[in-house]
Amino acid sequence: MDCIFCKILAGEIPSTKVYEDEMILAFRDINPEAKVHVLVIPKIHIPSMDAVTAENSAYVTHIFEKIPMIAKEAGATGGYRVISNCGADAAQSVPHLHFHILGGQQLPTHIV
């Protein structure tokens, strides 16, 4: 599989880890769009939100349980935004489910 996030999980591509456990990895985005810009991914390959099922939804639940702690530890103490793009029309650039945590500054009100 030629998935950049799977390669990061395998250690083939370096990342700046913010948090890791048995189910998820959180790391700094290499092209940040805010002072805090962290990506959170499941440790199994789920192509997008459209591929979330009863069998893999525990990973998504776990991500959302950990996002507040990850955001705070990354420096987004005054609030943050969570974004997940799904499909070509939403500009999903990596076909591996991921959530962007943006914060650490006043964010614009327009759609990101």
URSULLIN-V436069 format. One line per field, one symbol per residue. ss: DSSP state (H for helix, E for strand, C for the rest). phi: phi as a letter, one per 40 degrees, with the letter a starting at -180 (. if undefined). Layout:
# URSULLIN-V436069
ss=???
phi=???
This chain:
# URSULLIN-V436069
ss=CCCHHHHHHCCCCCCCEEEECCCEEEEECCCCCCCEEEEEEECCCCCCHHHCCCCCHHHHHHHHHHHHHHHHHHCCCCCEEEECCCCHHHCCCCCCCEEEEEECCCCCCCCC
phi=.bbcccccccgcbcaccbaaacbabbacccbcbadbabbbbccbcbdaccbcbccbccccdcdcccddccdccchccbhabbbbcbgcccgccbcadabcbbagaccccccc
